[in-house]
Amino acid sequence: MPKAKAIRIREPGGPEVLGVGEIDLPEPGPSQVMVEVAAAGLNRADCLQRRGFYPAPPGVPADVPGLEFAGVIESVGEAVSAWKPGDRVMGIVGGGSMATRVLTESAELMPVPNELSLEEAAAVPEVFLTAYDAIVLQGNLQAGQSVLLHAVASGVGTAGIQLASVIRATSIGTSRTADKLPRCTKLGLNHAVLVEDGKFAEAVLAAASNGVDVILDTIGAAYLAQNVKVIGKQGRIIVIGLMGGVKGELALGTLLAKRASIHGSVLRSRSATEKADLTNLFTEQMLGRFANGELKPIIDDVLPMTDIQTAHERMDANQTFGKLVLTW
């Protein structure tokens, strides 16, 4: 049975519970591939899992974090014809990507564009697939419409800015950290909003007087009332994170009057078929844009995997702009 080095979560707690250990991996099944991982992106879900708040789905290593990776295929299952050993690939998994090897379904892989290094590629799958799924597939954002991106300096936020530019939609982004907003503007953000005392609605409506068409919300309860205030007629609020709490008061009358909708979304627990469908759509519609520079991974820092505790400390402290990537 193949072995791999891996980041292990010793017990729920702070970054100090993380360390490098070893795991066993089965050989690839008929439709699977074994990837030698070069780098993995860190996501807020990894921090939640470390704290015991976001357990891995069934069939996924419970104590090995990591939702995305980039690397080189080491071996393939007998039914796999689309990939071969040596191919550079990237993708999302339900967990376990922070290991020197990861076993995954072949249909959930994307080729790494020649223009990207494997370290850069590791910053692509989770945030770009999440933003694409929320803004384009669920939010149905169209050219000429507007999208509000909360926590706009995050990995998902910076991906959302770029996708809005590709679609030719107007982007409005919020952040609680003033010095992050000019960097978002340079990336293509049309309207930057500093959240002060938890308020953003007035500034958003100044930029979009009729309300916004789509909201990509990583905050949850703390922003719910204001989201309903700034959403436009027949607008779509897509909730993908709950950093600001899980329970909020909803003004149903306003929601009904605007004929707006609220959607909850998560990638991690989706079926292999759903993940494969999303990956294929993104590959067809968006992957080529990394080659021509329309899309690019935004990386705050690249750290060795042995610095995993430091990486978690920085994410816990909200000290990042874009992605943190860890390499072997």
N, C-alpha and C positions, 0 to 999 in steps of 0.2 A: 504494500500500500504506500503510495507517494506521501512524503512528509513535506511540511512547509514551516518556515518561521512565520509567526503571526503576532500581531498585537492582541493581547488577552486582557479581559476585564476580570480582575481578581474577585471583586465584589462591588456592589453599588456604592458610589461615592464620588469624590473629587478626582482630579487628574492623577493623583498619586496612586490610584488603584490600577493604572495602566502599566503594562510592561511587555517585553518581548518574550514569547514562549514558542512552543512547537505544537503543531496539529497534524493529524492524519487526514488524508483525503482519499476517497475512492477513485478508481480509474474512471475515465469518462464513460457515461452510458451511450447508447446508440446515437442520440441527438445532441450530445454534449461535447464541449471542448475543455481542455485544460490550458489555462493561460499562465505564462510566467509573468508575474506582475512587476512592472517597472516603477509605477507610481499610483497613488490613490488620493483622491480628493477628500478633504475633511468637510463634513456637513453638520449642521446643528443637530440633526437626528442622532449623530454619533455621540454627542454630548448628553443628549437625553437618555440614550441607551446606557451610557456609562453610569448615569445617576439612577438607573432602574425604572425610568418613566416611559420607556419606549422599547418593549421587548421585541426581539427578532421574531418574524413569522415562523410557523412550523416548517421544519426541514432546513432551517438556516442555523449556522452555529450561534449559540446563544451568547457566547462570550468573546466573539471576534467581530469588532465593528467594521464599518466600511461599506458604502453603498455604490461606489463607482471606482473604476480602475482603467488603466491603460497598460498594455504590455504586448507580448509576442506569444502567439499560439505555440504550445509545446507538443500537444497531441490532440487527436480528434476521434470521436466515436465513429463506429462503422457506417452509420447512415449519413454522416456529414459530408456533403460534396461542395458546399459553398466556401469552405475555408480549408486551409492546409497549414501544417507546421511552418513557422517562420512569418506568417502574416501578422502585421501590426494591427491591433484591434483595441477598441474601447467599449465600455458598456456599463449598464447598471445591474446591480444584484440586490437581493433582499438583505444581504449582510455578508460579512466575511471577506471583503475585498482587501482589507489591510493585512495581507499575507503575501508571501513570496509566490504562491500559486493560488489560483482560484478556479473552481469548477463552475461552468455556466452553460446555459442553453445556447446553442449556436445561433438560433434565430434572434437572440437578444443582443447580438454584437453589431458594432458598426466599424467600418474600416477607418483607420487614422489617416486623415489627409496628409499627403507628402509634406505639406508646408508646416505641419505641426510636429514638435518633438513629443515624445511619450509623456514627458512632464506636463507639457501644455495640454495634451489630449486628456489627461486625468482630470482636468478642471472643466471638461465639457459635459459629460453625459448627464449627471444628475440635475444640474441647474438649467441647462438648455432644454432638456426633455421636459422638466417640470414647467418652465416658463412657456414653452411651445404648447404643451398640452393645455395649460390653463388659459393662456391668452388667445391662442389661435383656435384650438379644437373645441374647448368648452366656452370660452368667451366670445368666439367668432368675431374677433376684432377685424375691422375692415379699414381700407384706406380712407382717410378723411375723418375717422373717428378718433376718440381719445381714450387713453388708458392711464389709470392711477396706479403707481407702483409703490407700495409701502416697503420700508427698509430698503430703499433703492440702491444703497451701496453694498448690499449683500451679493452673494453669487447669483441668486435667482434674480435680484433686482437689476444687476448689470447685464445679465442675459436678456431681461425684459426690455431694457432700453434699446438694445441692438435689434431685437425682433420687431419692436414698434417702428424703428427706422426703416427696416426692410419692408414692412407692410405699408409704410408711408402714413402711419398714424401719429397723432400728437401724444407725447409722453409727459406725464406729470409725476414727479417722484418726491417722496417724503423721507426725511432722516432726522434723527434727534441729535446728530453730530454735524455741526456747521461746516467744518473743514472738509467733510466728505462730499458735499454738494458740488463745489466747483469741478471736482474730478468727474462727477457724473455728467455735468454739463459738457465737458470736453468729450465725453464718450457719446454724446448725442441727445442727452436729456433736454427736452424743450422748456420745461418749467420746474424749477427746484423749490421745494417747500421745506423750511425748517420747522420741525414740530417743537413747539414751546408750551410747557405746561400741559402736554398731551393734546394740544389743539392743532388742527390743520384745515378744517372745513372752510373757513373764510378765505384762506389763501388759495385753496383748490378752486373754489367757485369764482374767484377773481380771474383765474386762468381759463376756466370753462364755465361760463355763466349759465349754461343750460344743463350743467352736470356732466359727468363723465360716462362713457359708454361701458367701460370695463374697469373693474378694480381687481388687482392681484394683491391679496391680503395675506401677509404672513403673521399678522399680529393677533387677530381674533377679537375677543370680547371687548378689550379696551377701546377698539376703534369702531365697533359695530354701529353705534348710534350715529357717529359722524359719517361713516360709509353710506348709511341709508340717506343721510342728508345730502350728500354730494353726488349720489348716483343719479344718472339721467333717466328719462323715460325709456322703459324697456331695457334698462341697463342690466349688466350681469356682474355680480360680486362673486369672485372665486376665492374661497378661503382655503389656504394650503398650509397655514401654520397657526399656532396658538400661543405665541410668546407672551401675549398680553392677557391671557386667561381664557377659560373655557366656557364661562357663562356670562351672558350679557342681556340687557333689556332691548327688545326689538319693537320698533314702532311699526306695527303691522299696517296701520292705516296709511302711513306714508308709502310703505312698500306696495300696497295694493293700488294706491292712487297713481303711482309711477309705473305700475305693471312691471316692476323690477323683480329679479330673482337672485337667490343666494345658493351657491353650489359649494359643497364640501368636496375636497379632493386630496388623495394621497396616492403616491406611486408604489410605495414599498409593498403593500399587501395585495396588489393586483396579481391576477393570474399570469402565467407564462405567456399565454396567448395574447392577453391585453398588452403586456410589455413588448412583445414582439411586434404587434401591430403598430404601436406608438413608435418604436424604434425604426420600423420600415418607413413610416410616413415622414419622420424627421429626416431620415437618410435621403429619401427621394426629393423632399422639398427644400431642405435647408443645408445639408451637409456640404454641398458644393460651395456655399457662401463662405466657408472658412478658407477655401483655396483663393478666392478673389479678394479677401480682406473685409467683406461686408460684416462678417461675424468673427469674433476672436475671444478666446478665453481671457478673463481678467484675473490675474494671479497676484495676490498680495505678497506671498512668499513661498519658496520651496525649501522644505526642511528634510533632514534625514529622518527615517522612520523612528530612530532611537530618540528623537526629540518630540515624541508624541505627547508627552505631558505638557511641554511648553506650548505646543499647538493648541491643545485643549484649553489651557489657561488663557491664551490670546482670544480664542473664540468666546469663551465664557465672559471675558471682559469687553466684548464687542470692539476689539481693537483692529479689526480687519477691514480691508476694502477689496471686495472680490473674494477669491478663493485662497485657501491654504492647501498646498499640495505636499504630500509626504512621499519620499522615495526610499527604495532599498539600495 
